[in-house]
Amino acid sequence: MLKQKLLWLPFAALLRRSVPGAAHLSADYAPKTWLSSDFSSPHPSASDEEADWASLSPIPHFGELGFLGRSFCSGSSKRVIERCWNCNSAVGTTVPFLVCDACRSVQPVNPSVDYFQIFGLENKFEIEDKNLEERYKDWQKKVHPDLVHSKSKKEKEYAAEQSARVIDAYRTLSNPLSRVLYILKLEGVEVDEEKTISEPELLAEIMEIRESVEEAADTQALVHIQSQMQENMKHWYKSFANAFQNQKYDEARMCIQRMTYYQRVNEEIIKKL
């Protein structure tokens, strides 16, 4: 019964990772992450203890992938004029205007600024920049709610919203699978969140892996299985990038399905270690 339950999970929950309240995090807070193509850690979540096998990342199914005809490109570096709500200073900038340099006031969230732009990264699958965590911490030292505890109610609200968004951006981009899904979202991919999949070969493979995890005699056996999952994730991640860039959308869907399964196995192994 458990196996049958695991095979049929909707895709909707995959994109509904909760973000912990920013007001309760220190400026040095940094969630556990996957940098670039590091697949050794699980997708960060608000509470590691809350996850169980059935609630881990469900199976995505894109059905007929719908692309809106936009080419895959890097983030824009167009110079824009921003004006501070507090001191009214006008600033011409190519970087996200999260904080005013003149009066140091935290600015309201600008939804048009995507997660890549927040960290000054190119919009692409592989993040080669090794300073993502450093840039994340730099932003938290400027927008964290604890830093504006004596400021106006408006700025406290802005800080809470900006800090939470920076946290979510960091989590999303530092995890290869969530980064892929986010890029698809930016590129206008239409996803049917309610469909499920039942590919016999893939399901058989996953059930075999699950049994190996459950029957693992010691830590060494679990680490060996985890290493295999990491290699599988790396392989399918690269395959997805190649398929997407070459507009082979059926292949891209298949890669996403496998990445999600392997991530779930990896998360369960980490719980046992």
Secondary structure, DSSP 8 states (H G I E B T S, - for coil): -HHHHHH---SGGGG------GGGS-TT-------TT--SS----S-GGG--GGGSS-----SS-B--S----------EEEE-TTT--EEEESS--SB-TTT--B----TTS-HHHHTT--SSS----TTHHHHHHHHHHHH-GGGGTTS-HHHHHHHHHHHHHHHHHHHHHHSHHHHHHHHHHHTT-B--TT-----HHHHHHHHHHHHHHHH--SHHHHHHHHHHHHHHHHHHHHHHHHHHHTT-HHHHHHHHHHHHHHHHHHHHHHHH-
